[in-house]
Amino acid sequence: MIKQQLPSQRNRILYAGISFLLAILFIIILHFLLVAIGTENSLTAAAIFLDYRPSNAIYPFTVQNVMWIVFFLGIAELYGRYQDGRIEENQLYMQYLPEDDRTMLDSNDLGLYYKKLNQTMGNTQLFLPKLIKRIIFQFQGSKSIDQANNLLNSSLELYLHEIDLRYNILRYIVWLIPSLGFIGTVIGISLALNYAGGEGASQNLDVLLPEITSRLAVAFYTTLLALVQSIILVFSLHIVQAREERCLNQAGQYCFDNLINRLYIN
């Protein structure tokens, strides 16, 4: 008996590890591309994306770089959800049930389909095989088509809630990135005000205003980058989740057309 697991559940740690390495590689490449050019525009871009400044003593351990790592972790979660949706979608083409216009199913026929499905899929976590096995098992016990139909409807509601729960980590990441951006902005503003109130600043009044303005601009860059990253993740989240929910609806329609509507009692 085969236990079918979804890719995101089986490979979540692997996806997270790969995304972390890709984030580090992305930061390194972005650093050398922007800093090596050395123009005013490229250095401004480096400040926006990486918080790179010659006066930044903590670089590369900046809030922007942490945000990039979290962003790539969100991409990894999205990829796992996409893989799950692809597997669920492929189940619709496995022909678990008769799909012609003539075949009807009674208890004896259902026993054969249940046994075959149990041997090939085992303790599966995929929605369509679970729905079929659950409906067959219920009908074999109750001999009621109405109860089988009610079970289908209640199962679809439970699975829809299950899909929603699978996105909790991704929703947290989407919330975390803007929060990090606001934290970075607050830190930047605090450092700029601390610099303005320092003893050395009063002795360099000619450069005080430009320096404070520059530091405040970099502080707000953090929030700007966070909002852009969050927009990308939220947009992608809705697309991927809509695909999974559509696959579940199609699985329910498949069970209704090819199982519920074919049931009859001897």
C-alpha positions as CSV (number, residue, x, y, z in Angstrom):
1,M,0.0,0.0,0.0
2,I,1.4,3.4,-1.1
3,K,1.0,6.4,1.1
4,Q,0.7,9.4,-1.2
5,Q,2.1,12.7,0.2
6,L,1.9,16.1,-1.3
7,P,5.2,17.6,-2.5
8,S,5.1,20.7,-0.2
9,Q,4.6,18.4,2.9
10,R,7.3,16.0,1.9
11,N,9.9,18.6,0.7
12,R,9.1,21.7,2.7
13,I,12.5,21.8,4.5
14,L,14.3,21.1,1.2
15,Y,12.4,24.0,-0.5
16,A,13.2,26.3,2.4
17,G,16.9,25.4,2.3
18,I,17.2,25.9,-1.4
19,S,15.3,29.2,-1.2
20,F,17.7,30.4,1.5
21,L,20.7,29.7,-0.6
22,L,19.1,31.3,-3.6
23,A,18.4,34.4,-1.5
24,I,22.0,34.7,-0.4
25,L,23.2,34.2,-4.0
26,F,20.7,36.8,-5.2
27,I,22.0,39.3,-2.6
28,I,25.6,38.7,-3.6
29,I,24.8,39.1,-7.4
30,L,22.8,42.2,-6.8
31,H,25.6,43.7,-4.7
32,F,28.2,43.2,-7.3
33,L,26.0,44.4,-10.1
34,L,24.9,47.6,-8.5
35,V,28.1,48.5,-6.5
36,A,30.5,47.5,-9.2
37,I,28.9,50.0,-11.7
38,G,29.4,52.8,-9.2
39,T,27.2,55.3,-10.8
40,E,24.8,57.5,-8.8
41,N,21.8,55.6,-10.0
42,S,23.3,52.2,-9.3
43,L,24.3,53.2,-5.8
44,T,20.8,54.6,-5.2
45,A,19.4,51.3,-6.3
46,A,21.9,49.5,-4.0
47,A,20.6,51.6,-1.1
48,I,17.0,50.8,-2.0
49,F,17.4,47.1,-2.4
50,L,20.3,46.3,0.0
51,D,20.7,49.3,2.2
52,Y,24.3,49.6,0.9
53,R,26.0,52.8,2.0
54,P,29.7,53.4,2.6
55,S,28.8,54.6,6.1
56,N,26.7,51.5,7.0
57,A,28.9,49.6,9.4
58,I,26.5,46.6,9.7
59,Y,26.3,45.9,6.0
60,P,25.5,43.2,4.7
61,F,23.4,42.4,7.8
62,T,20.7,44.9,7.0
63,V,16.9,44.7,7.3
64,Q,16.6,44.7,3.5
65,N,18.7,41.6,3.2
66,V,16.7,39.9,5.8
67,M,13.6,40.8,3.9
68,W,15.0,39.2,0.7
69,I,15.6,36.0,2.6
70,V,12.0,36.0,3.9
71,F,10.7,36.9,0.5
72,F,12.5,33.9,-1.1
73,L,11.1,31.7,1.7
74,G,7.7,32.9,0.6
75,I,8.5,32.0,-3.0
76,A,9.4,28.5,-1.8
77,E,6.1,28.1,0.0
78,L,4.3,29.3,-3.2
79,Y,6.2,26.8,-5.2
80,G,5.2,24.0,-2.9
81,R,1.5,25.1,-3.1
82,Y,1.8,25.2,-6.9
83,Q,3.2,21.7,-6.9
84,D,0.3,20.5,-4.8
85,G,-2.2,22.1,-7.1
86,R,-0.5,20.5,-10.1
87,I,-0.7,17.0,-8.5
88,E,-4.4,17.5,-7.5
89,E,-5.2,18.7,-11.0
90,N,-3.6,15.6,-12.6
91,Q,-5.9,13.4,-10.5
92,L,-8.8,14.5,-12.6
93,Y,-7.3,12.6,-15.6
94,M,-6.7,9.3,-13.8
95,Q,-10.1,7.8,-14.7
96,Y,-10.8,6.4,-11.3
97,L,-14.5,6.1,-12.2
98,P,-16.4,5.3,-15.4
99,E,-16.9,8.4,-17.5
100,D,-19.2,7.2,-20.3
101,D,-22.9,8.0,-20.6
102,R,-24.3,4.5,-19.8
103,T,-22.5,2.9,-16.9
104,M,-24.4,2.6,-13.6
105,L,-22.9,1.5,-10.3
106,D,-24.4,-0.6,-7.5
107,S,-22.8,-1.9,-4.3
108,N,-20.9,-4.8,-5.9
109,D,-19.4,-2.5,-8.5
110,L,-18.3,0.0,-5.8
111,G,-16.5,-2.7,-3.9
112,L,-14.3,-3.4,-6.9
113,Y,-13.5,0.3,-7.4
114,Y,-12.8,0.8,-3.7
115,K,-10.4,-2.1,-3.6
116,K,-8.6,-1.0,-6.8
117,L,-8.3,2.6,-5.5
118,N,-7.1,1.4,-2.1
119,Q,-4.4,-0.8,-3.7
120,T,-3.1,1.9,-6.0
121,M,-3.4,5.0,-3.8
122,G,-3.4,3.6,-0.3
123,N,-3.7,6.1,2.5
124,T,-3.7,9.0,0.1
125,Q,-3.9,12.7,1.0
126,L,-5.1,13.8,-2.4
127,F,-8.6,15.2,-2.5
128,L,-10.2,13.2,-5.4
129,P,-9.2,9.7,-4.3
130,K,-10.2,10.6,-0.7
131,L,-13.6,11.8,-1.8
132,I,-14.2,8.7,-3.9
133,K,-13.2,6.3,-1.1
134,R,-15.2,8.2,1.5
135,I,-18.4,8.3,-0.6
136,I,-18.1,4.6,-1.6
137,F,-17.5,3.6,2.1
138,Q,-20.5,5.6,3.2
139,F,-22.8,4.3,0.5
140,Q,-21.8,0.7,1.2
141,G,-22.9,1.2,4.8
142,S,-26.1,3.3,4.4
143,K,-27.3,2.3,0.9
144,S,-28.6,5.9,0.7
145,I,-27.8,8.1,-2.3
146,D,-29.0,11.2,-0.4
147,Q,-26.5,10.6,2.4
148,A,-23.7,10.0,-0.1
149,N,-24.6,13.4,-1.7
150,N,-24.6,15.1,1.7
151,L,-21.3,13.5,2.5
152,L,-19.8,14.9,-0.7
153,N,-21.0,18.4,0.1
154,S,-19.8,18.4,3.7
155,S,-16.4,16.9,2.6
156,L,-15.9,19.6,0.0
157,E,-16.5,22.2,2.8
158,L,-14.0,20.5,5.0
159,Y,-11.4,20.2,2.3
160,L,-11.9,23.9,1.3
161,H,-11.1,24.8,4.9
162,E,-8.1,22.5,4.8
163,I,-6.8,24.3,1.7
164,D,-7.2,27.6,3.5
165,L,-5.2,26.3,6.5
166,R,-2.3,25.3,4.3
167,Y,-1.7,28.9,3.5
168,N,-1.2,30.0,7.1
169,I,2.6,30.1,6.9
170,L,2.5,32.0,3.6
171,R,0.1,34.5,5.1
172,Y,2.4,35.0,8.0
173,I,5.3,35.6,5.6
174,V,3.2,38.2,3.7
175,W,2.5,39.9,7.0
176,L,6.1,39.6,8.2
177,I,7.7,41.4,5.3
178,P,5.9,44.7,5.7
179,S,6.4,44.5,9.5
180,L,10.2,44.1,8.9
181,G,10.0,47.1,6.5
182,F,8.3,49.3,9.2
183,I,10.9,48.1,11.8
184,G,13.7,49.0,9.4
185,T,12.2,52.4,8.8
186,V,11.8,53.1,12.6
187,I,15.4,52.0,13.1
188,G,16.6,54.2,10.3
189,I,14.7,57.2,11.6
190,S,16.1,56.6,15.1
191,L,19.7,56.4,13.8
192,A,19.2,59.6,11.7
193,L,17.8,61.5,14.7
194,N,20.6,60.1,16.9
195,Y,23.1,61.3,14.4
196,A,21.5,64.8,14.3
197,G,21.7,65.0,18.0
198,G,25.3,63.9,18.3
199,E,28.2,66.1,19.3
200,G,29.9,65.8,16.0
201,A,26.9,66.9,14.0
202,S,26.8,70.3,15.5
203,Q,30.4,71.0,14.3
204,N,29.5,70.1,10.7
205,L,26.4,72.2,10.0
206,D,27.1,72.4,6.3
207,V,26.8,68.6,5.8
208,L,24.2,68.0,8.6
209,L,21.1,68.5,6.6
210,P,22.2,66.5,3.5
211,E,23.4,63.7,5.6
212,I,20.2,63.5,7.7
213,T,18.1,63.7,4.5
214,S,20.1,60.8,3.0
215,R,19.7,58.7,6.1
216,L,15.9,59.3,6.3
217,A,15.6,58.5,2.6
218,V,17.3,55.1,3.1
219,A,15.1,54.5,6.1
220,F,11.9,54.9,4.0
221,Y,13.4,52.7,1.3
222,T,13.0,49.7,3.6
223,T,9.2,50.2,3.7
224,L,9.1,50.8,0.0
225,L,10.9,47.5,-0.8
226,A,8.7,45.6,1.8
227,L,5.5,46.8,0.2
228,V,6.7,45.8,-3.3
229,Q,7.7,42.4,-2.1
230,S,4.4,42.0,-0.2
231,I,2.4,43.0,-3.3
232,I,4.1,40.3,-5.4
233,L,3.6,37.6,-2.8
234,V,-0.1,38.5,-2.2
235,F,-0.8,38.5,-5.9
236,S,0.9,35.2,-6.4
237,L,-0.8,33.7,-3.3
238,H,-4.3,34.5,-4.7
239,I,-3.5,33.0,-8.0
240,V,-2.1,29.7,-6.6
241,Q,-4.8,29.4,-3.9
242,A,-7.5,30.0,-6.6
243,R,-6.0,27.2,-8.6
244,E,-6.1,24.7,-5.7
245,E,-9.7,25.7,-4.9
246,R,-10.7,25.3,-8.5
247,C,-9.1,21.8,-8.5
248,L,-11.2,20.9,-5.5
249,N,-14.4,22.1,-7.1
250,Q,-13.6,20.1,-10.2
251,A,-12.9,17.0,-8.0
252,G,-16.4,17.5,-6.4
253,Q,-18.0,17.9,-9.8
254,Y,-16.2,14.7,-11.0
255,C,-17.5,12.7,-8.0
256,F,-21.0,14.1,-8.5
257,D,-21.1,13.3,-12.3
258,N,-19.3,10.0,-12.3
259,L,-20.2,8.5,-8.9
260,I,-23.3,10.1,-7.2
261,N,-25.4,10.3,-10.4
262,R,-24.5,6.7,-11.3
263,L,-25.5,5.1,-8.0
264,Y,-28.6,2.8,-7.9
265,I,-29.9,0.4,-5.3
266,N,-30.8,-3.2,-6.2
